[in-house]
Amino acid sequence: MTKIEEIKRATETLSDEECSLIVEWLLEREWRKWDEQIKKDQAQGKLKFLFEEVREEKKNYKVTGVQK
């Protein structure tokens, strides 16, 4: 039996509240990984194009809330 199968079988015995806590923990774990990846990508300059796009749109007044 694989670890995933064991986990699936174990979750069948959990209450709804316990399942919700597991889901919350997994989501938080994924968001942390996402945040780490964003920081890594930014440090490597991979997100530079996004900042350049925003600057260009701001220059052309396409960004909402931007004043002249």
PDB file of N, CA, C and O in Angstrom, chain B, residues numbered from 101:
ATOM      1  N   MET B 101       0.844  -1.180   0.000  1.00  0.00           N
ATOM      2  CA  MET B 101       0.000   0.000   0.000  1.00  0.00           C
ATOM      3  C   MET B 101       0.895   1.251   0.000  1.00  0.00           C
ATOM      4  O   MET B 101       1.846   1.339   0.776  1.00  0.00           O
ATOM      5  N   THR B 102       0.583   2.208  -0.871  1.00  0.00           N
ATOM      6  CA  THR B 102       1.375   3.423  -0.943  1.00  0.00           C
ATOM      7  C   THR B 102       1.006   4.377   0.193  1.00  0.00           C
ATOM      8  O   THR B 102      -0.026   4.212   0.844  1.00  0.00           O
ATOM      9  N   LYS B 103       1.846   5.360   0.419  1.00  0.00           N
ATOM     10  CA  LYS B 103       1.561   6.362   1.447  1.00  0.00           C
ATOM     11  C   LYS B 103       0.243   7.077   1.168  1.00  0.00           C
ATOM     12  O   LYS B 103      -0.542   7.342   2.078  1.00  0.00           O
ATOM     13  N   ILE B 104       0.015   7.386  -0.120  1.00  0.00           N
ATOM     14  CA  ILE B 104      -1.218   8.079  -0.492  1.00  0.00           C
ATOM     15  C   ILE B 104      -2.435   7.219  -0.164  1.00  0.00           C
ATOM     16  O   ILE B 104      -3.430   7.722   0.357  1.00  0.00           O
ATOM     17  N   GLU B 105      -2.358   5.949  -0.462  1.00  0.00           N
ATOM     18  CA  GLU B 105      -3.473   5.048  -0.142  1.00  0.00           C
ATOM     19  C   GLU B 105      -3.696   4.981   1.361  1.00  0.00           C
ATOM     20  O   GLU B 105      -4.836   4.967   1.826  1.00  0.00           O
ATOM     21  N   GLU B 106      -2.605   4.940   2.120  1.00  0.00           N
ATOM     22  CA  GLU B 106      -2.713   4.919   3.582  1.00  0.00           C
ATOM     23  C   GLU B 106      -3.382   6.189   4.093  1.00  0.00           C
ATOM     24  O   GLU B 106      -4.244   6.140   4.972  1.00  0.00           O
ATOM     25  N   ILE B 107      -2.978   7.325   3.536  1.00  0.00           N
ATOM     26  CA  ILE B 107      -3.559   8.610   3.951  1.00  0.00           C
ATOM     27  C   ILE B 107      -5.042   8.653   3.602  1.00  0.00           C
ATOM     28  O   ILE B 107      -5.866   9.068   4.418  1.00  0.00           O
ATOM     29  N   LYS B 108      -5.378   8.225   2.391  1.00  0.00           N
ATOM     30  CA  LYS B 108      -6.787   8.200   1.989  1.00  0.00           C
ATOM     31  C   LYS B 108      -7.616   7.335   2.931  1.00  0.00           C
ATOM     32  O   LYS B 108      -8.704   7.725   3.354  1.00  0.00           O
ATOM     33  N   ARG B 109      -7.101   6.183   3.246  1.00  0.00           N
ATOM     34  CA  ARG B 109      -7.821   5.272   4.141  1.00  0.00           C
ATOM     35  C   ARG B 109      -7.959   5.906   5.533  1.00  0.00           C
ATOM     36  O   ARG B 109      -9.015   5.811   6.157  1.00  0.00           O
ATOM     37  N   ALA B 110      -6.901   6.542   6.008  1.00  0.00           N
ATOM     38  CA  ALA B 110      -6.942   7.164   7.335  1.00  0.00           C
ATOM     39  C   ALA B 110      -7.943   8.314   7.384  1.00  0.00           C
ATOM     40  O   ALA B 110      -8.612   8.518   8.397  1.00  0.00           O
ATOM     41  N   THR B 111      -8.046   9.070   6.282  1.00  0.00           N
ATOM     42  CA  THR B 111      -8.971  10.217   6.289  1.00  0.00           C
ATOM     43  C   THR B 111     -10.427   9.782   6.338  1.00  0.00           C
ATOM     44  O   THR B 111     -11.293  10.565   6.730  1.00  0.00           O
ATOM     45  N   GLU B 112     -10.706   8.557   5.947  1.00  0.00           N
ATOM     46  CA  GLU B 112     -12.086   8.066   5.998  1.00  0.00           C
ATOM     47  C   GLU B 112     -12.617   8.007   7.431  1.00  0.00           C
ATOM     48  O   GLU B 112     -13.830   8.023   7.643  1.00  0.00           O
ATOM     49  N   THR B 113     -11.730   7.941   8.399  1.00  0.00           N
ATOM     50  CA  THR B 113     -12.151   7.846   9.797  1.00  0.00           C
ATOM     51  C   THR B 113     -12.232   9.204  10.479  1.00  0.00           C
ATOM     52  O   THR B 113     -12.643   9.287  11.636  1.00  0.00           O
ATOM     53  N   LEU B 114     -11.849  10.266   9.785  1.00  0.00           N
ATOM     54  CA  LEU B 114     -11.842  11.597  10.382  1.00  0.00           C
ATOM     55  C   LEU B 114     -13.227  12.224  10.391  1.00  0.00           C
ATOM     56  O   LEU B 114     -14.065  11.943   9.535  1.00  0.00           O
ATOM     57  N   SER B 115     -13.442  13.075  11.375  1.00  0.00           N
ATOM     58  CA  SER B 115     -14.690  13.840  11.414  1.00  0.00           C
ATOM     59  C   SER B 115     -14.618  14.951  10.369  1.00  0.00           C
ATOM     60  O   SER B 115     -13.557  15.223   9.808  1.00  0.00           O
ATOM     61  N   ASP B 116     -15.755  15.586  10.118  1.00  0.00           N
ATOM     62  CA  ASP B 116     -15.774  16.703   9.174  1.00  0.00           C
ATOM     63  C   ASP B 116     -14.841  17.821   9.642  1.00  0.00           C
ATOM     64  O   ASP B 116     -14.143  18.433   8.833  1.00  0.00           O
ATOM     65  N   GLU B 117     -14.833  18.077  10.923  1.00  0.00           N
ATOM     66  CA  GLU B 117     -13.961  19.128  11.474  1.00  0.00           C
ATOM     67  C   GLU B 117     -12.489  18.766  11.267  1.00  0.00           C
ATOM     68  O   GLU B 117     -11.689  19.623  10.891  1.00  0.00           O
ATOM     69  N   GLU B 118     -12.136  17.533  11.504  1.00  0.00           N
ATOM     70  CA  GLU B 118     -10.758  17.096  11.305  1.00  0.00           C
ATOM     71  C   GLU B 118     -10.361  17.179   9.832  1.00  0.00           C
ATOM     72  O   GLU B 118      -9.241  17.575   9.510  1.00  0.00           O
ATOM     73  N   CYS B 119     -11.275  16.808   8.944  1.00  0.00           N
ATOM     74  CA  CYS B 119     -10.998  16.924   7.503  1.00  0.00           C
ATOM     75  C   CYS B 119     -10.782  18.380   7.123  1.00  0.00           C
ATOM     76  O   CYS B 119      -9.887  18.692   6.337  1.00  0.00           O
ATOM     77  N   SER B 120     -11.592  19.269   7.673  1.00  0.00           N
ATOM     78  CA  SER B 120     -11.435  20.694   7.390  1.00  0.00           C
ATOM     79  C   SER B 120     -10.072  21.196   7.840  1.00  0.00           C
ATOM     80  O   SER B 120      -9.446  22.002   7.151  1.00  0.00           O
ATOM     81  N   LEU B 121      -9.614  20.725   8.983  1.00  0.00           N
ATOM     82  CA  LEU B 121      -8.295  21.131   9.472  1.00  0.00           C
ATOM     83  C   LEU B 121      -7.188  20.631   8.551  1.00  0.00           C
ATOM     84  O   LEU B 121      -6.213  21.343   8.311  1.00  0.00           O
ATOM     85  N   ILE B 122      -7.328  19.423   8.039  1.00  0.00           N
ATOM     86  CA  ILE B 122      -6.338  18.875   7.100  1.00  0.00           C
ATOM     87  C   ILE B 122      -6.330  19.694   5.816  1.00  0.00           C
ATOM     88  O   ILE B 122      -5.266  20.039   5.303  1.00  0.00           O
ATOM     89  N   VAL B 123      -7.516  20.007   5.297  1.00  0.00           N
ATOM     90  CA  VAL B 123      -7.616  20.809   4.080  1.00  0.00           C
ATOM     91  C   VAL B 123      -6.974  22.174   4.302  1.00  0.00           C
ATOM     92  O   VAL B 123      -6.211  22.648   3.460  1.00  0.00           O
ATOM     93  N   GLU B 124      -7.280  22.804   5.426  1.00  0.00           N
ATOM     94  CA  GLU B 124      -6.695  24.113   5.752  1.00  0.00           C
ATOM     95  C   GLU B 124      -5.174  24.028   5.805  1.00  0.00           C
ATOM     96  O   GLU B 124      -4.486  24.898   5.271  1.00  0.00           O
ATOM     97  N   TRP B 125      -4.650  22.994   6.439  1.00  0.00           N
ATOM     98  CA  TRP B 125      -3.202  22.813   6.546  1.00  0.00           C
ATOM     99  C   TRP B 125      -2.572  22.636   5.164  1.00  0.00           C
ATOM    100  O   TRP B 125      -1.535  23.230   4.871  1.00  0.00           O
ATOM    101  N   LEU B 126      -3.204  21.815   4.313  1.00  0.00           N
ATOM    102  CA  LEU B 126      -2.669  21.588   2.973  1.00  0.00           C
ATOM    103  C   LEU B 126      -2.683  22.873   2.142  1.00  0.00           C
ATOM    104  O   LEU B 126      -1.723  23.161   1.427  1.00  0.00           O
ATOM    105  N   LEU B 127      -3.756  23.635   2.237  1.00  0.00           N
ATOM    106  CA  LEU B 127      -3.837  24.897   1.495  1.00  0.00           C
ATOM    107  C   LEU B 127      -2.767  25.884   1.964  1.00  0.00           C
ATOM    108  O   LEU B 127      -2.116  26.537   1.150  1.00  0.00           O
ATOM    109  N   GLU B 128      -2.595  25.986   3.274  1.00  0.00           N
ATOM    110  CA  GLU B 128      -1.553  26.870   3.806  1.00  0.00           C
ATOM    111  C   GLU B 128      -0.178  26.428   3.332  1.00  0.00           C
ATOM    112  O   GLU B 128       0.670  27.259   3.006  1.00  0.00           O
ATOM    113  N   ARG B 129       0.038  25.140   3.296  1.00  0.00           N
ATOM    114  CA  ARG B 129       1.316  24.586   2.814  1.00  0.00           C
ATOM    115  C   ARG B 129       1.547  24.975   1.352  1.00  0.00           C
ATOM    116  O   ARG B 129       2.649  25.379   0.983  1.00  0.00           O
ATOM    117  N   GLU B 130       0.520  24.854   0.532  1.00  0.00           N
ATOM    118  CA  GLU B 130       0.642  25.210  -0.880  1.00  0.00           C
ATOM    119  C   GLU B 130       0.885  26.703  -1.062  1.00  0.00           C
ATOM    120  O   GLU B 130       1.688  27.103  -1.905  1.00  0.00           O
ATOM    121  N   TRP B 131       0.195  27.532  -0.276  1.00  0.00           N
ATOM    122  CA  TRP B 131       0.413  28.982  -0.377  1.00  0.00           C
ATOM    123  C   TRP B 131       1.833  29.350   0.028  1.00  0.00           C
ATOM    124  O   TRP B 131       2.441  30.223  -0.590  1.00  0.00           O
ATOM    125  N   ARG B 132       2.375  28.695   1.066  1.00  0.00           N
ATOM    126  CA  ARG B 132       3.769  28.959   1.462  1.00  0.00           C
ATOM    127  C   ARG B 132       4.725  28.606   0.328  1.00  0.00           C
ATOM    128  O   ARG B 132       5.660  29.351   0.035  1.00  0.00           O
ATOM    129  N   LYS B 133       4.480  27.461  -0.306  1.00  0.00           N
ATOM    130  CA  LYS B 133       5.331  27.050  -1.429  1.00  0.00           C
ATOM    131  C   LYS B 133       5.214  28.054  -2.576  1.00  0.00           C
ATOM    132  O   LYS B 133       6.211  28.392  -3.213  1.00  0.00           O
ATOM    133  N   TRP B 134       3.996  28.529  -2.835  1.00  0.00           N
ATOM    134  CA  TRP B 134       3.767  29.516  -3.888  1.00  0.00           C
ATOM    135  C   TRP B 134       4.528  30.807  -3.574  1.00  0.00           C
ATOM    136  O   TRP B 134       5.204  31.366  -4.437  1.00  0.00           O
ATOM    137  N   ASP B 135       4.407  31.274  -2.320  1.00  0.00           N
ATOM    138  CA  ASP B 135       5.113  32.490  -1.904  1.00  0.00           C
ATOM    139  C   ASP B 135       6.625  32.335  -2.069  1.00  0.00           C
ATOM    140  O   ASP B 135       7.298  33.253  -2.536  1.00  0.00           O
ATOM    141  N   GLU B 136       7.152  31.184  -1.689  1.00  0.00           N
ATOM    142  CA  GLU B 136       8.585  30.932  -1.835  1.00  0.00           C
ATOM    143  C   GLU B 136       8.998  30.959  -3.303  1.00  0.00           C
ATOM    144  O   GLU B 136      10.051  31.497  -3.647  1.00  0.00           O
ATOM    145  N   GLN B 137       8.170  30.382  -4.164  1.00  0.00           N
ATOM    146  CA  GLN B 137       8.486  30.365  -5.593  1.00  0.00           C
ATOM    147  C   GLN B 137       8.453  31.779  -6.173  1.00  0.00           C
ATOM    148  O   GLN B 137       9.309  32.140  -6.980  1.00  0.00           O
ATOM    149  N   ILE B 138       7.477  32.572  -5.767  1.00  0.00           N
ATOM    150  CA  ILE B 138       7.386  33.959  -6.236  1.00  0.00           C
ATOM    151  C   ILE B 138       8.640  34.733  -5.815  1.00  0.00           C
ATOM    152  O   ILE B 138       9.224  35.458  -6.620  1.00  0.00           O
ATOM    153  N   LYS B 139       9.047  34.578  -4.567  1.00  0.00           N
ATOM    154  CA  LYS B 139      10.258  35.265  -4.084  1.00  0.00           C
ATOM    155  C   LYS B 139      11.484  34.823  -4.876  1.00  0.00           C
ATOM    156  O   LYS B 139      12.322  35.645  -5.248  1.00  0.00           O
ATOM    157  N   LYS B 140      11.583  33.537  -5.127  1.00  0.00           N
ATOM    158  CA  LYS B 140      12.709  32.995  -5.890  1.00  0.00           C
ATOM    159  C   LYS B 140      12.701  33.550  -7.318  1.00  0.00           C
ATOM    160  O   LYS B 140      13.733  33.987  -7.829  1.00  0.00           O
ATOM    161  N   ASP B 141      11.531  33.527  -7.950  1.00  0.00           N
ATOM    162  CA  ASP B 141      11.420  34.038  -9.317  1.00  0.00           C
ATOM    163  C   ASP B 141      11.755  35.524  -9.387  1.00  0.00           C
ATOM    164  O   ASP B 141      12.412  35.977 -10.324  1.00  0.00           O
ATOM    165  N   GLN B 142      11.300  36.274  -8.392  1.00  0.00           N
ATOM    166  CA  GLN B 142      11.592  37.706  -8.386  1.00  0.00           C
ATOM    167  C   GLN B 142      13.092  37.949  -8.228  1.00  0.00           C
ATOM    168  O   GLN B 142      13.668  38.795  -8.911  1.00  0.00           O
ATOM    169  N   ALA B 143      13.711  37.202  -7.325  1.00  0.00           N
ATOM    170  CA  ALA B 143      15.150  37.353  -7.101  1.00  0.00           C
ATOM    171  C   ALA B 143      15.952  37.026  -8.357  1.00  0.00           C
ATOM    172  O   ALA B 143      17.029  37.582  -8.574  1.00  0.00           O
ATOM    173  N   GLN B 144      15.425  36.125  -9.180  1.00  0.00           N
ATOM    174  CA  GLN B 144      16.103  35.725 -10.416  1.00  0.00           C
ATOM    175  C   GLN B 144      15.716  36.617 -11.598  1.00  0.00           C
ATOM    176  O   GLN B 144      16.181  36.405 -12.718  1.00  0.00           O
ATOM    177  N   GLY B 145      14.867  37.610 -11.344  1.00  0.00           N
ATOM    178  CA  GLY B 145      14.468  38.534 -12.400  1.00  0.00           C
ATOM    179  C   GLY B 145      13.395  38.009 -13.332  1.00  0.00           C
ATOM    180  O   GLY B 145      13.119  38.615 -14.367  1.00  0.00           O
ATOM    181  N   LYS B 146      12.789  36.889 -12.977  1.00  0.00           N
ATOM    182  CA  LYS B 146      11.791  36.287 -13.853  1.00  0.00           C
ATOM    183  C   LYS B 146      10.477  37.074 -13.899  1.00  0.00           C
ATOM    184  O   LYS B 146       9.666  36.872 -14.803  1.00  0.00           O
ATOM    185  N   LEU B 147      10.266  37.964 -12.933  1.00  0.00           N
ATOM    186  CA  LEU B 147       9.016  38.729 -12.893  1.00  0.00           C
ATOM    187  C   LEU B 147       9.198  40.160 -13.381  1.00  0.00           C
ATOM    188  O   LEU B 147       8.266  40.964 -13.344  1.00  0.00           O
ATOM    189  N   LYS B 148      10.389  40.464 -13.830  1.00  0.00           N
ATOM    190  CA  LYS B 148      10.684  41.819 -14.292  1.00  0.00           C
ATOM    191  C   LYS B 148       9.710  42.276 -15.370  1.00  0.00           C
ATOM    192  O   LYS B 148       9.309  43.439 -15.398  1.00  0.00           O
ATOM    193  N   PHE B 149       9.331  41.358 -16.257  1.00  0.00           N
ATOM    194  CA  PHE B 149       8.413  41.714 -17.340  1.00  0.00           C
ATOM    195  C   PHE B 149       7.078  42.228 -16.805  1.00  0.00           C
ATOM    196  O   PHE B 149       6.453  43.088 -17.426  1.00  0.00           O
ATOM    197  N   LEU B 150       6.636  41.710 -15.658  1.00  0.00           N
ATOM    198  CA  LEU B 150       5.372  42.180 -15.078  1.00  0.00           C
ATOM    199  C   LEU B 150       5.480  43.630 -14.634  1.00  0.00           C
ATOM    200  O   LEU B 150       4.571  44.425 -14.873  1.00  0.00           O
ATOM    201  N   PHE B 151       6.586  43.977 -13.990  1.00  0.00           N
ATOM    202  CA  PHE B 151       6.792  45.352 -13.553  1.00  0.00           C
ATOM    203  C   PHE B 151       6.883  46.294 -14.755  1.00  0.00           C
ATOM    204  O   PHE B 151       6.376  47.416 -14.723  1.00  0.00           O
ATOM    205  N   GLU B 152       7.529  45.821 -15.797  1.00  0.00           N
ATOM    206  CA  GLU B 152       7.644  46.632 -17.009  1.00  0.00           C
ATOM    207  C   GLU B 152       6.273  46.856 -17.654  1.00  0.00           C
ATOM    208  O   GLU B 152       5.982  47.952 -18.133  1.00  0.00           O
ATOM    209  N   GLU B 153       5.439  45.823 -17.664  1.00  0.00           N
ATOM    210  CA  GLU B 153       4.087  45.965 -18.205  1.00  0.00           C
ATOM    211  C   GLU B 153       3.285  46.992 -17.416  1.00  0.00           C
ATOM    212  O   GLU B 153       2.591  47.824 -18.001  1.00  0.00           O
ATOM    213  N   VAL B 154       3.377  46.939 -16.109  1.00  0.00           N
ATOM    214  CA  VAL B 154       2.640  47.886 -15.270  1.00  0.00           C
ATOM    215  C   VAL B 154       3.145  49.301 -15.507  1.00  0.00           C
ATOM    216  O   VAL B 154       2.349  50.232 -15.631  1.00  0.00           O
ATOM    217  N   ARG B 155       4.449  49.470 -15.569  1.00  0.00           N
ATOM    218  CA  ARG B 155       5.000  50.808 -15.850  1.00  0.00           C
ATOM    219  C   ARG B 155       4.484  51.351 -17.184  1.00  0.00           C
ATOM    220  O   ARG B 155       4.124  52.524 -17.287  1.00  0.00           O
ATOM    221  N   GLU B 156       4.453  50.489 -18.204  1.00  0.00           N
ATOM    222  CA  GLU B 156       3.975  50.899 -19.527  1.00  0.00           C
ATOM    223  C   GLU B 156       2.498  51.272 -19.479  1.00  0.00           C
ATOM    224  O   GLU B 156       2.091  52.282 -20.054  1.00  0.00           O
ATOM    225  N   GLU B 157       1.708  50.471 -18.806  1.00  0.00           N
ATOM    226  CA  GLU B 157       0.288  50.769 -18.710  1.00  0.00           C
ATOM    227  C   GLU B 157       0.053  52.033 -17.898  1.00  0.00           C
ATOM    228  O   GLU B 157      -0.833  52.826 -18.215  1.00  0.00           O
ATOM    229  N   LYS B 158       0.840  52.217 -16.861  1.00  0.00           N
ATOM    230  CA  LYS B 158       0.719  53.441 -16.058  1.00  0.00           C
ATOM    231  C   LYS B 158       1.061  54.648 -16.931  1.00  0.00           C
ATOM    232  O   LYS B 158       0.380  55.672 -16.881  1.00  0.00           O
ATOM    233  N   LYS B 159       2.111  54.520 -17.723  1.00  0.00           N
ATOM    234  CA  LYS B 159       2.526  55.610 -18.599  1.00  0.00           C
ATOM    235  C   LYS B 159       1.407  55.955 -19.590  1.00  0.00           C
ATOM    236  O   LYS B 159       1.221  57.121 -19.938  1.00  0.00           O
ATOM    237  N   ASN B 160       0.679  54.957 -20.032  1.00  0.00           N
ATOM    238  CA  ASN B 160      -0.416  55.155 -20.984  1.00  0.00           C
ATOM    239  C   ASN B 160      -1.774  55.325 -20.293  1.00  0.00           C
ATOM    240  O   ASN B 160      -2.814  55.305 -20.951  1.00  0.00           O
ATOM    241  N   TYR B 161      -1.760  55.493 -18.971  1.00  0.00           N
ATOM    242  CA  TYR B 161      -2.966  55.725 -18.174  1.00  0.00           C
ATOM    243  C   TYR B 161      -3.971  54.586 -18.284  1.00  0.00           C
ATOM    244  O   TYR B 161      -5.177  54.825 -18.230  1.00  0.00           O
ATOM    245  N   LYS B 162      -3.509  53.384 -18.433  1.00  0.00           N
ATOM    246  CA  LYS B 162      -4.409  52.237 -18.519  1.00  0.00           C
ATOM    247  C   LYS B 162      -4.624  51.568 -17.168  1.00  0.00           C
ATOM    248  O   LYS B 162      -5.478  50.690 -17.039  1.00  0.00           O
ATOM    249  N   VAL B 163      -3.866  51.971 -16.173  1.00  0.00           N
ATOM    250  CA  VAL B 163      -4.011  51.378 -14.838  1.00  0.00           C
ATOM    251  C   VAL B 163      -5.016  52.217 -14.078  1.00  0.00           C
ATOM    252  O   VAL B 163      -4.879  53.438 -14.011  1.00  0.00           O
ATOM    253  N   THR B 164      -6.029  51.576 -13.502  1.00  0.00           N
ATOM    254  CA  THR B 164      -7.054  52.320 -12.780  1.00  0.00           C
ATOM    255  C   THR B 164      -6.461  52.955 -11.529  1.00  0.00           C
ATOM    256  O   THR B 164      -5.584  52.394 -10.872  1.00  0.00           O
ATOM    257  N   GLY B 165      -6.955  54.109 -11.233  1.00  0.00           N
ATOM    258  CA  GLY B 165      -6.502  54.827 -10.045  1.00  0.00           C
ATOM    259  C   GLY B 165      -5.228  55.629 -10.271  1.00  0.00           C
ATOM    260  O   GLY B 165      -4.723  56.240  -9.329  1.00  0.00           O
ATOM    261  N   VAL B 166      -4.705  55.646 -11.459  1.00  0.00           N
ATOM    262  CA  VAL B 166      -3.482  56.377 -11.746  1.00  0.00           C
ATOM    263  C   VAL B 166      -3.859  57.788 -12.168  1.00  0.00           C
ATOM    264  O   VAL B 166      -4.673  57.995 -13.068  1.00  0.00           O
ATOM    265  N   GLN B 167      -3.252  58.738 -11.502  1.00  0.00           N
ATOM    266  CA  GLN B 167      -3.518  60.124 -11.846  1.00  0.00           C
ATOM    267  C   GLN B 167      -2.403  60.667 -12.691  1.00  0.00           C
ATOM    268  O   GLN B 167      -1.263  60.211 -12.613  1.00  0.00           O
ATOM    269  N   LYS B 168      -2.739  61.648 -13.502  1.00  0.00           N
ATOM    270  CA  LYS B 168      -1.781  62.262 -14.414  1.00  0.00           C
ATOM    271  C   LYS B 168      -0.655  62.964 -13.715  1.00  0.00           C
ATOM    272  O   LYS B 168       0.224  63.525 -14.370  1.00  0.00           O
TER     273      LYS B 168
END
